[in-house]
Amino acid sequence: MAEPYVEQVEYLDVLTKIGKKIGVSKPRGDVHRDGDYHKAVHVWNFAERTQELLLQKRADCKDSWPGLWDISSAGHISAGDSSLITAQ
């Protein structure tokens, strides 16, 4: 029998206005609710040969900007991770 799905809570480092960690991590939903500064990474996919920027349409179920066009790949940087690790 399959294991039941258990949603994991994503924690984000809370930052100052200039991007310094304040030593607090909070669940993603709390960070968004409270308007806390936090990091995200964006990876832009550019087809050099055809000079095309590849975009994706956000899922209708997303909590921010549902159903709109967006950059190719992006995500929050989890607490303790770096931009490079997240992008990879």
PDB file with SEQRES, HELIX, SHEET and CRYST1 records, atoms N, CA, C and O in Angstrom:
SEQRES   1 A   88  MET ALA GLU PRO TYR VAL GLU GLN VAL GLU TYR LEU ASP          
SEQRES   2 A   88  VAL LEU THR LYS ILE GLY LYS LYS ILE GLY VAL SER LYS          
SEQRES   3 A   88  PRO ARG GLY ASP VAL HIS ARG ASP GLY ASP TYR HIS LYS          
SEQRES   4 A   88  ALA VAL HIS VAL TRP ASN PHE ALA GLU ARG THR GLN GLU          
SEQRES   5 A   88  LEU LEU LEU GLN LYS ARG ALA ASP CYS LYS ASP SER TRP          
SEQRES   6 A   88  PRO GLY LEU TRP ASP ILE SER SER ALA GLY HIS ILE SER          
SEQRES   7 A   88  ALA GLY ASP SER SER LEU ILE THR ALA GLN                      
HELIX    1 AA1 ARG A   28  ASP A   34  1                                   7    
HELIX    2 AA2 SER A   83  ALA A   87  1                                   5    
SHEET    1 AA1 2 TYR A  11  LEU A  15  0                                        
SHEET    2 AA1 2 LYS A  21  PRO A  27 -1                                        
SHEET    1 AA2 2 ALA A  40  VAL A  43  0                                        
SHEET    2 AA2 2 SER A  73  HIS A  76 -1                                        
SHEET    1 AA3 2 ASN A  45  ALA A  47  0                                        
SHEET    2 AA3 2 GLU A  52  LEU A  54 -1                                        
CRYST1    1.000    1.000    1.000  90.00  90.00  90.00 P 1           1          
ATOM      1  N   MET A   1       0.833  -1.172   0.000  1.00  0.00           N  
ATOM      2  CA  MET A   1       0.000   0.000   0.000  1.00  0.00           C  
ATOM      3  C   MET A   1       0.887   1.248   0.000  1.00  0.00           C  
ATOM      4  O   MET A   1       1.911   1.285   0.683  1.00  0.00           O  
ATOM      5  N   ALA A   2       0.494   2.265  -0.763  1.00  0.00           N  
ATOM      6  CA  ALA A   2       1.275   3.493  -0.896  1.00  0.00           C  
ATOM      7  C   ALA A   2       1.231   4.305   0.396  1.00  0.00           C  
ATOM      8  O   ALA A   2       0.226   4.329   1.107  1.00  0.00           O  
ATOM      9  N   GLU A   3       2.351   4.967   0.676  1.00  0.00           N  
ATOM     10  CA  GLU A   3       2.422   5.850   1.833  1.00  0.00           C  
ATOM     11  C   GLU A   3       1.562   7.083   1.575  1.00  0.00           C  
ATOM     12  O   GLU A   3       1.521   7.570   0.445  1.00  0.00           O  
ATOM     13  N   PRO A   4       0.876   7.599   2.592  1.00  0.00           N  
ATOM     14  CA  PRO A   4       0.081   8.818   2.398  1.00  0.00           C  
ATOM     15  C   PRO A   4       0.992  10.013   2.142  1.00  0.00           C  
ATOM     16  O   PRO A   4       2.105  10.085   2.664  1.00  0.00           O  
ATOM     17  N   TYR A   5       0.507  10.946   1.333  1.00  0.00           N  
ATOM     18  CA  TYR A   5       1.262  12.161   1.019  1.00  0.00           C  
ATOM     19  C   TYR A   5       1.259  13.092   2.218  1.00  0.00           C  
ATOM     20  O   TYR A   5       0.201  13.412   2.759  1.00  0.00           O  
ATOM     21  N   VAL A   6       2.433  13.523   2.632  1.00  0.00           N  
ATOM     22  CA  VAL A   6       2.565  14.469   3.733  1.00  0.00           C  
ATOM     23  C   VAL A   6       3.243  15.713   3.180  1.00  0.00           C  
ATOM     24  O   VAL A   6       4.390  15.662   2.735  1.00  0.00           O  
ATOM     25  N   GLU A   7       2.526  16.828   3.213  1.00  0.00           N  
ATOM     26  CA  GLU A   7       3.083  18.076   2.696  1.00  0.00           C  
ATOM     27  C   GLU A   7       4.158  18.594   3.642  1.00  0.00           C  
ATOM     28  O   GLU A   7       3.942  18.685   4.850  1.00  0.00           O  
ATOM     29  N   GLN A   8       5.320  18.934   3.082  1.00  0.00           N  
ATOM     30  CA  GLN A   8       6.398  19.486   3.883  1.00  0.00           C  
ATOM     31  C   GLN A   8       6.319  21.005   3.840  1.00  0.00           C  
ATOM     32  O   GLN A   8       6.036  21.597   2.798  1.00  0.00           O  
ATOM     33  N   VAL A   9       6.573  21.624   4.983  1.00  0.00           N  
ATOM     34  CA  VAL A   9       6.557  23.077   5.070  1.00  0.00           C  
ATOM     35  C   VAL A   9       7.919  23.599   4.650  1.00  0.00           C  
ATOM     36  O   VAL A   9       8.946  23.150   5.158  1.00  0.00           O  
ATOM     37  N   GLU A  10       7.929  24.550   3.721  1.00  0.00           N  
ATOM     38  CA  GLU A  10       9.172  25.172   3.257  1.00  0.00           C  
ATOM     39  C   GLU A  10       9.478  26.366   4.156  1.00  0.00           C  
ATOM     40  O   GLU A  10       8.636  27.246   4.337  1.00  0.00           O  
ATOM     41  N   TYR A  11      10.680  26.393   4.717  1.00  0.00           N  
ATOM     42  CA  TYR A  11      11.113  27.500   5.559  1.00  0.00           C  
ATOM     43  C   TYR A  11      12.032  28.417   4.771  1.00  0.00           C  
ATOM     44  O   TYR A  11      12.882  27.958   4.008  1.00  0.00           O  
ATOM     45  N   LEU A  12      11.854  29.725   4.965  1.00  0.00           N  
ATOM     46  CA  LEU A  12      12.662  30.735   4.289  1.00  0.00           C  
ATOM     47  C   LEU A  12      13.348  31.605   5.331  1.00  0.00           C  
ATOM     48  O   LEU A  12      12.794  31.877   6.396  1.00  0.00           O  
ATOM     49  N   ASP A  13      14.572  32.039   5.005  1.00  0.00           N  
ATOM     50  CA  ASP A  13      15.279  32.974   5.869  1.00  0.00           C  
ATOM     51  C   ASP A  13      14.652  34.357   5.710  1.00  0.00           C  
ATOM     52  O   ASP A  13      14.420  34.806   4.587  1.00  0.00           O  
ATOM     53  N   VAL A  14      14.381  35.028   6.813  1.00  0.00           N  
ATOM     54  CA  VAL A  14      13.855  36.391   6.788  1.00  0.00           C  
ATOM     55  C   VAL A  14      15.036  37.345   6.700  1.00  0.00           C  
ATOM     56  O   VAL A  14      16.042  37.170   7.387  1.00  0.00           O  
ATOM     57  N   LEU A  15      14.902  38.367   5.837  1.00  0.00           N  
ATOM     58  CA  LEU A  15      15.993  39.302   5.574  1.00  0.00           C  
ATOM     59  C   LEU A  15      15.615  40.728   5.949  1.00  0.00           C  
ATOM     60  O   LEU A  15      14.438  41.057   6.099  1.00  0.00           O  
ATOM     61  N   THR A  16      16.641  41.572   6.098  1.00  0.00           N  
ATOM     62  CA  THR A  16      16.411  43.010   6.245  1.00  0.00           C  
ATOM     63  C   THR A  16      16.113  43.583   4.862  1.00  0.00           C  
ATOM     64  O   THR A  16      16.189  42.874   3.858  1.00  0.00           O  
ATOM     65  N   LYS A  17      15.782  44.840   4.817  1.00  0.00           N  
ATOM     66  CA  LYS A  17      15.486  45.515   3.552  1.00  0.00           C  
ATOM     67  C   LYS A  17      16.676  45.478   2.585  1.00  0.00           C  
ATOM     68  O   LYS A  17      16.490  45.519   1.369  1.00  0.00           O  
ATOM     69  N   ILE A  18      17.892  45.401   3.125  1.00  0.00           N  
ATOM     70  CA  ILE A  18      19.079  45.369   2.254  1.00  0.00           C  
ATOM     71  C   ILE A  18      19.609  43.948   2.037  1.00  0.00           C  
ATOM     72  O   ILE A  18      20.707  43.772   1.510  1.00  0.00           O  
ATOM     73  N   GLY A  19      18.838  42.942   2.437  1.00  0.00           N  
ATOM     74  CA  GLY A  19      19.181  41.565   2.114  1.00  0.00           C  
ATOM     75  C   GLY A  19      20.036  40.811   3.113  1.00  0.00           C  
ATOM     76  O   GLY A  19      20.566  39.749   2.786  1.00  0.00           O  
ATOM     77  N   LYS A  20      20.181  41.322   4.304  1.00  0.00           N  
ATOM     78  CA  LYS A  20      20.959  40.631   5.342  1.00  0.00           C  
ATOM     79  C   LYS A  20      20.039  39.716   6.137  1.00  0.00           C  
ATOM     80  O   LYS A  20      18.923  40.100   6.486  1.00  0.00           O  
ATOM     81  N   LYS A  21      20.512  38.496   6.425  1.00  0.00           N  
ATOM     82  CA  LYS A  21      19.736  37.582   7.265  1.00  0.00           C  
ATOM     83  C   LYS A  21      19.615  38.137   8.673  1.00  0.00           C  
ATOM     84  O   LYS A  21      20.567  38.694   9.219  1.00  0.00           O  
ATOM     85  N   ILE A  22      18.417  37.977   9.262  1.00  0.00           N  
ATOM     86  CA  ILE A  22      18.216  38.459  10.631  1.00  0.00           C  
ATOM     87  C   ILE A  22      18.294  37.329  11.645  1.00  0.00           C  
ATOM     88  O   ILE A  22      18.132  37.555  12.844  1.00  0.00           O  
ATOM     89  N   GLY A  23      18.543  36.100  11.165  1.00  0.00           N  
ATOM     90  CA  GLY A  23      18.676  34.961  12.065  1.00  0.00           C  
ATOM     91  C   GLY A  23      17.364  34.271  12.380  1.00  0.00           C  
ATOM     92  O   GLY A  23      17.283  33.494  13.331  1.00  0.00           O  
ATOM     93  N   VAL A  24      16.332  34.548  11.589  1.00  0.00           N  
ATOM     94  CA  VAL A  24      15.015  33.941  11.785  1.00  0.00           C  
ATOM     95  C   VAL A  24      14.586  33.278  10.484  1.00  0.00           C  
ATOM     96  O   VAL A  24      14.733  33.858   9.409  1.00  0.00           O  
ATOM     97  N   SER A  25      14.056  32.065  10.582  1.00  0.00           N  
ATOM     98  CA  SER A  25      13.450  31.376   9.445  1.00  0.00           C  
ATOM     99  C   SER A  25      11.989  31.150   9.782  1.00  0.00           C  
ATOM    100  O   SER A  25      11.638  30.848  10.922  1.00  0.00           O  
ATOM    101  N   LYS A  26      11.140  31.302   8.769  1.00  0.00           N  
ATOM    102  CA  LYS A  26       9.701  31.147   8.976  1.00  0.00           C  
ATOM    103  C   LYS A  26       9.114  30.323   7.831  1.00  0.00           C  
ATOM    104  O   LYS A  26       9.708  30.251   6.755  1.00  0.00           O  
ATOM    105  N   PRO A  27       7.956  29.701   8.052  1.00  0.00           N  
ATOM    106  CA  PRO A  27       7.289  29.001   6.958  1.00  0.00           C  
ATOM    107  C   PRO A  27       6.961  29.970   5.822  1.00  0.00           C  
ATOM    108  O   PRO A  27       6.647  31.137   6.056  1.00  0.00           O  
ATOM    109  N   ARG A  28       7.038  29.469   4.596  1.00  0.00           N  
ATOM    110  CA  ARG A  28       6.806  30.277   3.391  1.00  0.00           C  
ATOM    111  C   ARG A  28       5.510  31.076   3.482  1.00  0.00           C  
ATOM    112  O   ARG A  28       5.495  32.269   3.182  1.00  0.00           O  
ATOM    113  N   GLY A  29       4.436  30.431   3.889  1.00  0.00           N  
ATOM    114  CA  GLY A  29       3.151  31.111   3.978  1.00  0.00           C  
ATOM    115  C   GLY A  29       3.169  32.278   4.952  1.00  0.00           C  
ATOM    116  O   GLY A  29       2.555  33.315   4.701  1.00  0.00           O  
ATOM    117  N   ASP A  30       3.876  32.105   6.066  1.00  0.00           N  
ATOM    118  CA  ASP A  30       3.975  33.175   7.064  1.00  0.00           C  
ATOM    119  C   ASP A  30       4.794  34.343   6.521  1.00  0.00           C  
ATOM    120  O   ASP A  30       4.458  35.504   6.752  1.00  0.00           O  
ATOM    121  N   VAL A  31       5.873  34.028   5.798  1.00  0.00           N  
ATOM    122  CA  VAL A  31       6.722  35.066   5.205  1.00  0.00           C  
ATOM    123  C   VAL A  31       5.900  35.903   4.225  1.00  0.00           C  
ATOM    124  O   VAL A  31       5.972  37.132   4.249  1.00  0.00           O  
ATOM    125  N   HIS A  32       5.124  35.247   3.368  1.00  0.00           N  
ATOM    126  CA  HIS A  32       4.293  35.975   2.406  1.00  0.00           C  
ATOM    127  C   HIS A  32       3.186  36.755   3.112  1.00  0.00           C  
ATOM    128  O   HIS A  32       2.923  37.905   2.759  1.00  0.00           O  
ATOM    129  N   ARG A  33       2.541  36.150   4.096  1.00  0.00           N  
ATOM    130  CA  ARG A  33       1.465  36.823   4.839  1.00  0.00           C  
ATOM    131  C   ARG A  33       1.973  38.087   5.527  1.00  0.00           C  
ATOM    132  O   ARG A  33       1.305  39.121   5.530  1.00  0.00           O  
ATOM    133  N   ASP A  34       3.179  37.983   6.116  1.00  0.00           N  
ATOM    134  CA  ASP A  34       3.737  39.086   6.894  1.00  0.00           C  
ATOM    135  C   ASP A  34       4.497  40.103   6.043  1.00  0.00           C  
ATOM    136  O   ASP A  34       4.893  41.157   6.541  1.00  0.00           O  
ATOM    137  N   GLY A  35       4.700  39.794   4.768  1.00  0.00           N  
ATOM    138  CA  GLY A  35       5.421  40.721   3.889  1.00  0.00           C  
ATOM    139  C   GLY A  35       6.909  40.798   4.175  1.00  0.00           C  
ATOM    140  O   GLY A  35       7.544  41.817   3.902  1.00  0.00           O  
ATOM    141  N   ASP A  36       7.473  39.721   4.728  1.00  0.00           N  
ATOM    142  CA  ASP A  36       8.907  39.708   5.055  1.00  0.00           C  
ATOM    143  C   ASP A  36       9.759  39.654   3.790  1.00  0.00           C  
ATOM    144  O   ASP A  36       9.372  39.053   2.788  1.00  0.00           O  
ATOM    145  N   TYR A  37      10.906  40.285   3.856  1.00  0.00           N  
ATOM    146  CA  TYR A  37      11.878  40.168   2.771  1.00  0.00           C  
ATOM    147  C   TYR A  37      12.476  38.768   2.812  1.00  0.00           C  
ATOM    148  O   TYR A  37      12.756  38.238   3.887  1.00  0.00           O  
ATOM    149  N   HIS A  38      12.670  38.172   1.640  1.00  0.00           N  
ATOM    150  CA  HIS A  38      13.253  36.834   1.520  1.00  0.00           C  
ATOM    151  C   HIS A  38      13.854  36.691   0.126  1.00  0.00           C  
ATOM    152  O   HIS A  38      13.548  37.472  -0.775  1.00  0.00           O  
ATOM    153  N   LYS A  39      14.712  35.685  -0.039  1.00  0.00           N  
ATOM    154  CA  LYS A  39      15.396  35.505  -1.313  1.00  0.00           C  
ATOM    155  C   LYS A  39      14.670  34.525  -2.223  1.00  0.00           C  
ATOM    156  O   LYS A  39      13.982  33.606  -1.778  1.00  0.00           O  
ATOM    157  N   ALA A  40      14.852  34.760  -3.507  1.00  0.00           N  
ATOM    158  CA  ALA A  40      14.383  33.835  -4.537  1.00  0.00           C  
ATOM    159  C   ALA A  40      15.446  33.823  -5.623  1.00  0.00           C  
ATOM    160  O   ALA A  40      16.288  34.718  -5.692  1.00  0.00           O  
ATOM    161  N   VAL A  41      15.402  32.821  -6.455  1.00  0.00           N  
ATOM    162  CA  VAL A  41      16.344  32.722  -7.561  1.00  0.00           C  
ATOM    163  C   VAL A  41      15.543  32.611  -8.861  1.00  0.00           C  
ATOM    164  O   VAL A  41      14.488  31.978  -8.905  1.00  0.00           O  
ATOM    165  N   HIS A  42      16.063  33.234  -9.906  1.00  0.00           N  
ATOM    166  CA  HIS A  42      15.455  33.159 -11.236  1.00  0.00           C  
ATOM    167  C   HIS A  42      16.498  32.640 -12.209  1.00  0.00           C  
ATOM    168  O   HIS A  42      17.630  33.122 -12.231  1.00  0.00           O  
ATOM    169  N   VAL A  43      16.121  31.672 -13.003  1.00  0.00           N  
ATOM    170  CA  VAL A  43      16.992  31.141 -14.052  1.00  0.00           C  
ATOM    171  C   VAL A  43      16.315  31.465 -15.374  1.00  0.00           C  
ATOM    172  O   VAL A  43      15.199  31.014 -15.634  1.00  0.00           O  
ATOM    173  N   TRP A  44      16.981  32.236 -16.196  1.00  0.00           N  
ATOM    174  CA  TRP A  44      16.429  32.638 -17.492  1.00  0.00           C  
ATOM    175  C   TRP A  44      16.977  31.706 -18.561  1.00  0.00           C  
ATOM    176  O   TRP A  44      18.190  31.523 -18.670  1.00  0.00           O  
ATOM    177  N   ASN A  45      16.095  31.123 -19.342  1.00  0.00           N  
ATOM    178  CA  ASN A  45      16.487  30.232 -20.432  1.00  0.00           C  
ATOM    179  C   ASN A  45      16.400  30.994 -21.743  1.00  0.00           C  
ATOM    180  O   ASN A  45      15.319  31.390 -22.179  1.00  0.00           O  
ATOM    181  N   PHE A  46      17.550  31.191 -22.361  1.00  0.00           N  
ATOM    182  CA  PHE A  46      17.643  31.958 -23.597  1.00  0.00           C  
ATOM    183  C   PHE A  46      18.234  31.070 -24.676  1.00  0.00           C  
ATOM    184  O   PHE A  46      19.330  30.530 -24.524  1.00  0.00           O  
ATOM    185  N   ALA A  47      17.499  30.926 -25.764  1.00  0.00           N  
ATOM    186  CA  ALA A  47      17.974  30.137 -26.903  1.00  0.00           C  
ATOM    187  C   ALA A  47      18.820  31.055 -27.784  1.00  0.00           C  
ATOM    188  O   ALA A  47      18.288  31.844 -28.565  1.00  0.00           O  
ATOM    189  N   GLU A  48      20.125  30.944 -27.651  1.00  0.00           N  
ATOM    190  CA  GLU A  48      21.038  31.857 -28.338  1.00  0.00           C  
ATOM    191  C   GLU A  48      20.900  31.775 -29.861  1.00  0.00           C  
ATOM    192  O   GLU A  48      20.910  32.793 -30.551  1.00  0.00           O  
ATOM    193  N   ARG A  49      20.773  30.566 -30.363  1.00  0.00           N  
ATOM    194  CA  ARG A  49      20.703  30.381 -31.822  1.00  0.00           C  
ATOM    195  C   ARG A  49      19.497  31.080 -32.431  1.00  0.00           C  
ATOM    196  O   ARG A  49      19.606  31.700 -33.489  1.00  0.00           O  
ATOM    197  N   THR A  50      18.353  30.984 -31.772  1.00  0.00           N  
ATOM    198  CA  THR A  50      17.128  31.577 -32.321  1.00  0.00           C  
ATOM    199  C   THR A  50      16.775  32.913 -31.676  1.00  0.00           C  
ATOM    200  O   THR A  50      15.793  33.550 -32.056  1.00  0.00           O  
ATOM    201  N   GLN A  51      17.578  33.337 -30.701  1.00  0.00           N  
ATOM    202  CA  GLN A  51      17.353  34.605 -29.998  1.00  0.00           C  
ATOM    203  C   GLN A  51      15.978  34.640 -29.324  1.00  0.00           C  
ATOM    204  O   GLN A  51      15.279  35.653 -29.372  1.00  0.00           O  
ATOM    205  N   GLU A  52      15.600  33.523 -28.697  1.00  0.00           N  
ATOM    206  CA  GLU A  52      14.313  33.433 -28.028  1.00  0.00           C  
ATOM    207  C   GLU A  52      14.501  33.300 -26.520  1.00  0.00           C  
ATOM    208  O   GLU A  52      15.379  32.580 -26.046  1.00  0.00           O  
ATOM    209  N   LEU A  53      13.664  34.003 -25.790  1.00  0.00           N  
ATOM    210  CA  LEU A  53      13.605  33.866 -24.347  1.00  0.00           C  
ATOM    211  C   LEU A  53      12.449  32.924 -24.047  1.00  0.00           C  
ATOM    212  O   LEU A  53      11.314  33.177 -24.451  1.00  0.00           O  
ATOM    213  N   LEU A  54      12.735  31.847 -23.346  1.00  0.00           N  
ATOM    214  CA  LEU A  54      11.720  30.839 -23.068  1.00  0.00           C  
ATOM    215  C   LEU A  54      10.956  31.199 -21.798  1.00  0.00           C  
ATOM    216  O   LEU A  54      11.551  31.469 -20.755  1.00  0.00           O  
ATOM    217  N   LEU A  55       9.641  31.198 -21.901  1.00  0.00           N  
ATOM    218  CA  LEU A  55       8.771  31.545 -20.779  1.00  0.00           C  
ATOM    219  C   LEU A  55       7.874  30.367 -20.437  1.00  0.00           C  
ATOM    220  O   LEU A  55       7.786  29.404 -21.198  1.00  0.00           O  
ATOM    221  N   GLN A  56       7.213  30.445 -19.301  1.00  0.00           N  
ATOM    222  CA  GLN A  56       6.240  29.428 -18.917  1.00  0.00           C  
ATOM    223  C   GLN A  56       4.993  30.122 -18.388  1.00  0.00           C  
ATOM    224  O   GLN A  56       5.055  31.246 -17.890  1.00  0.00           O  
ATOM    225  N   LYS A  57       3.883  29.448 -18.502  1.00  0.00           N  
ATOM    226  CA  LYS A  57       2.644  29.975 -17.934  1.00  0.00           C  
ATOM    227  C   LYS A  57       2.473  29.367 -16.547  1.00  0.00           C  
ATOM    228  O   LYS A  57       2.534  28.150 -16.377  1.00  0.00           O  
ATOM    229  N   ARG A  58       2.259  30.234 -15.557  1.00  0.00           N  
ATOM    230  CA  ARG A  58       2.098  29.768 -14.182  1.00  0.00           C  
ATOM    231  C   ARG A  58       0.799  28.987 -14.038  1.00  0.00           C  
ATOM    232  O   ARG A  58      -0.198  29.296 -14.691  1.00  0.00           O  
ATOM    233  N   ALA A  59       0.818  27.993 -13.196  1.00  0.00           N  
ATOM    234  CA  ALA A  59      -0.370  27.180 -12.952  1.00  0.00           C  
ATOM    235  C   ALA A  59      -1.478  28.041 -12.344  1.00  0.00           C  
ATOM    236  O   ALA A  59      -1.208  28.999 -11.620  1.00  0.00           O  
ATOM    237  N   ASP A  60      -2.696  27.694 -12.640  1.00  0.00           N  
ATOM    238  CA  ASP A  60      -3.846  28.418 -12.105  1.00  0.00           C  
ATOM    239  C   ASP A  60      -3.968  28.281 -10.591  1.00  0.00           C  
ATOM    240  O   ASP A  60      -4.638  29.089  -9.949  1.00  0.00           O  
ATOM    241  N   CYS A  61      -3.326  27.264 -10.014  1.00  0.00           N  
ATOM    242  CA  CYS A  61      -3.426  27.035  -8.568  1.00  0.00           C  
ATOM    243  C   CYS A  61      -2.381  27.802  -7.755  1.00  0.00           C  
ATOM    244  O   CYS A  61      -2.396  27.725  -6.526  1.00  0.00           O  
ATOM    245  N   LYS A  62      -1.475  28.537  -8.404  1.00  0.00           N  
ATOM    246  CA  LYS A  62      -0.444  29.273  -7.667  1.00  0.00           C  
ATOM    247  C   LYS A  62      -1.070  30.365  -6.813  1.00  0.00           C  
ATOM    248  O   LYS A  62      -2.096  30.937  -7.183  1.00  0.00           O  
ATOM    249  N   ASP A  63      -0.442  30.662  -5.645  1.00  0.00           N  
ATOM    250  CA  ASP A  63      -0.998  31.671  -4.747  1.00  0.00           C  
ATOM    251  C   ASP A  63      -0.663  33.098  -5.151  1.00  0.00           C  
ATOM    252  O   ASP A  63      -1.270  34.046  -4.654  1.00  0.00           O  
ATOM    253  N   SER A  64       0.304  33.253  -6.053  1.00  0.00           N  
ATOM    254  CA  SER A  64       0.623  34.585  -6.564  1.00  0.00           C  
ATOM    255  C   SER A  64       0.724  34.532  -8.088  1.00  0.00           C  
ATOM    256  O   SER A  64       1.363  33.638  -8.643  1.00  0.00           O  
ATOM    257  N   TRP A  65       0.109  35.465  -8.738  1.00  0.00           N  
ATOM    258  CA  TRP A  65       0.126  35.607 -10.192  1.00  0.00           C  
ATOM    259  C   TRP A  65      -0.319  34.343 -10.932  1.00  0.00           C  
ATOM    260  O   TRP A  65       0.322  33.959 -11.910  1.00  0.00           O  
ATOM    261  N   PRO A  66      -1.396  33.688 -10.495  1.00  0.00           N  
ATOM    262  CA  PRO A  66      -1.844  32.454 -11.160  1.00  0.00           C  
ATOM    263  C   PRO A  66      -2.231  32.694 -12.622  1.00  0.00           C  
ATOM    264  O   PRO A  66      -2.842  33.709 -12.957  1.00  0.00           O  
ATOM    265  N   GLY A  67      -1.863  31.737 -13.489  1.00  0.00           N  
ATOM    266  CA  GLY A  67      -2.262  31.766 -14.890  1.00  0.00           C  
ATOM    267  C   GLY A  67      -1.565  32.801 -15.745  1.00  0.00           C  
ATOM    268  O   GLY A  67      -1.947  32.992 -16.900  1.00  0.00           O  
ATOM    269  N   LEU A  68      -0.547  33.483 -15.216  1.00  0.00           N  
ATOM    270  CA  LEU A  68       0.156  34.507 -15.997  1.00  0.00           C  
ATOM    271  C   LEU A  68       1.493  33.978 -16.503  1.00  0.00           C  
ATOM    272  O   LEU A  68       2.025  32.997 -15.985  1.00  0.00           O  
ATOM    273  N   TRP A  69       2.024  34.643 -17.523  1.00  0.00           N  
ATOM    274  CA  TRP A  69       3.324  34.263 -18.077  1.00  0.00           C  
ATOM    275  C   TRP A  69       4.430  34.717 -17.137  1.00  0.00           C  
ATOM    276  O   TRP A  69       4.327  35.759 -16.490  1.00  0.00           O  
ATOM    277  N   ASP A  70       5.494  33.914 -17.073  1.00  0.00           N  
ATOM    278  CA  ASP A  70       6.577  34.163 -16.124  1.00  0.00           C  
ATOM    279  C   ASP A  70       7.893  33.721 -16.756  1.00  0.00           C  
ATOM    280  O   ASP A  70       7.920  33.125 -17.832  1.00  0.00           O  
ATOM    281  N   ILE A  71       8.982  34.030 -16.056  1.00  0.00           N  
ATOM    282  CA  ILE A  71      10.283  33.570 -16.526  1.00  0.00           C  
ATOM    283  C   ILE A  71      10.325  32.056 -16.524  1.00  0.00           C  
ATOM    284  O   ILE A  71       9.410  31.414 -16.009  1.00  0.00           O  
ATOM    285  N   SER A  72      11.349  31.486 -17.078  1.00  0.00           N  
ATOM    286  CA  SER A  72      11.397  30.045 -17.301  1.00  0.00           C  
ATOM    287  C   SER A  72      11.447  29.215 -16.037  1.00  0.00           C  
ATOM    288  O   SER A  72      10.803  28.168 -15.971  1.00  0.00           O  
ATOM    289  N   SER A  73      12.185  29.641 -15.043  1.00  0.00           N  
ATOM    290  CA  SER A  73      12.336  28.828 -13.847  1.00  0.00           C  
ATOM    291  C   SER A  73      12.693  29.730 -12.675  1.00  0.00           C  
ATOM    292  O   SER A  73      13.599  30.558 -12.767  1.00  0.00           O  
ATOM    293  N   ALA A  74      11.977  29.563 -11.583  1.00  0.00           N  
ATOM    294  CA  ALA A  74      12.248  30.390 -10.413  1.00  0.00           C  
ATOM    295  C   ALA A  74      11.787  29.656  -9.166  1.00  0.00           C  
ATOM    296  O   ALA A  74      11.004  28.709  -9.237  1.00  0.00           O  
ATOM    297  N   GLY A  75      12.275  30.100  -8.043  1.00  0.00           N  
ATOM    298  CA  GLY A  75      11.840  29.504  -6.793  1.00  0.00           C  
ATOM    299  C   GLY A  75      12.443  30.210  -5.605  1.00  0.00           C  
ATOM    300  O   GLY A  75      13.422  30.946  -5.724  1.00  0.00           O  
ATOM    301  N   HIS A  76      11.843  29.974  -4.460  1.00  0.00           N  
ATOM    302  CA  HIS A  76      12.371  30.525  -3.225  1.00  0.00           C  
ATOM    303  C   HIS A  76      13.659  29.808  -2.849  1.00  0.00           C  
ATOM    304  O   HIS A  76      13.854  28.639  -3.182  1.00  0.00           O  
ATOM    305  N   ILE A  77      14.519  30.512  -2.164  1.00  0.00           N  
ATOM    306  CA  ILE A  77      15.733  29.912  -1.632  1.00  0.00           C  
ATOM    307  C   ILE A  77      15.414  29.442  -0.221  1.00  0.00           C  
ATOM    308  O   ILE A  77      15.160  30.258   0.665  1.00  0.00           O  
ATOM    309  N   SER A  78      15.426  28.139  -0.010  1.00  0.00           N  
ATOM    310  CA  SER A  78      15.097  27.577   1.303  1.00  0.00           C  
ATOM    311  C   SER A  78      16.085  28.034   2.358  1.00  0.00           C  
ATOM    312  O   SER A  78      17.240  28.330   2.055  1.00  0.00           O  
ATOM    313  N   ALA A  79      15.630  28.088   3.583  1.00  0.00           N  
ATOM    314  CA  ALA A  79      16.462  28.516   4.707  1.00  0.00           C  
ATOM    315  C   ALA A  79      17.785  27.748   4.700  1.00  0.00           C  
ATOM    316  O   ALA A  79      17.803  26.519   4.629  1.00  0.00           O  
ATOM    317  N   GLY A  80      18.882  28.489   4.775  1.00  0.00           N  
ATOM    318  CA  GLY A  80      20.204  27.883   4.828  1.00  0.00           C  
ATOM    319  C   GLY A  80      20.836  27.583   3.490  1.00  0.00           C  
ATOM    320  O   GLY A  80      22.031  27.291   3.436  1.00  0.00           O  
ATOM    321  N   ASP A  81      20.071  27.644   2.391  1.00  0.00           N  
ATOM    322  CA  ASP A  81      20.622  27.354   1.066  1.00  0.00           C  
ATOM    323  C   ASP A  81      21.173  28.608   0.413  1.00  0.00           C  
ATOM    324  O   ASP A  81      20.900  29.722   0.861  1.00  0.00           O  
ATOM    325  N   SER A  82      21.948  28.425  -0.644  1.00  0.00           N  
ATOM    326  CA  SER A  82      22.513  29.538  -1.404  1.00  0.00           C  
ATOM    327  C   SER A  82      21.768  29.691  -2.727  1.00  0.00           C  
ATOM    328  O   SER A  82      21.022  28.804  -3.142  1.00  0.00           O  
ATOM    329  N   SER A  83      21.982  30.829  -3.379  1.00  0.00           N  
ATOM    330  CA  SER A  83      21.391  31.063  -4.699  1.00  0.00           C  
ATOM    331  C   SER A  83      21.854  30.013  -5.700  1.00  0.00           C  
ATOM    332  O   SER A  83      21.048  29.497  -6.474  1.00  0.00           O  
ATOM    333  N   LEU A  84      23.144  29.694  -5.692  1.00  0.00           N  
ATOM    334  CA  LEU A  84      23.696  28.749  -6.659  1.00  0.00           C  
ATOM    335  C   LEU A  84      23.103  27.348  -6.450  1.00  0.00           C  
ATOM    336  O   LEU A  84      22.701  26.700  -7.416  1.00  0.00           O  
ATOM    337  N   ILE A  85      23.046  26.889  -5.227  1.00  0.00           N  
ATOM    338  CA  ILE A  85      22.474  25.565  -4.935  1.00  0.00           C  
ATOM    339  C   ILE A  85      21.027  25.503  -5.409  1.00  0.00           C  
ATOM    340  O   ILE A  85      20.613  24.523  -6.028  1.00  0.00           O  
ATOM    341  N   THR A  86      20.258  26.551  -5.117  1.00  0.00           N  
ATOM    342  CA  THR A  86      18.855  26.588  -5.521  1.00  0.00           C  
ATOM    343  C   THR A  86      18.721  26.600  -7.027  1.00  0.00           C  
ATOM    344  O   THR A  86      17.869  25.894  -7.565  1.00  0.00           O  
ATOM    345  N   ALA A  87      19.525  27.372  -7.723  1.00  0.00           N  
ATOM    346  CA  ALA A  87      19.445  27.443  -9.190  1.00  0.00           C  
ATOM    347  C   ALA A  87      19.792  26.109  -9.826  1.00  0.00           C  
ATOM    348  O   ALA A  87      19.184  25.704 -10.817  1.00  0.00           O  
ATOM    349  N   GLN A  88      20.778  25.426  -9.245  1.00  0.00           N  
ATOM    350  CA  GLN A  88      21.157  24.124  -9.811  1.00  0.00           C  
ATOM    351  C   GLN A  88      20.049  23.126  -9.621  1.00  0.00           C  
ATOM    352  O   GLN A  88      20.180  21.972 -10.031  1.00  0.00           O  
TER     353      GLN A  88                                                      
END                                                                             
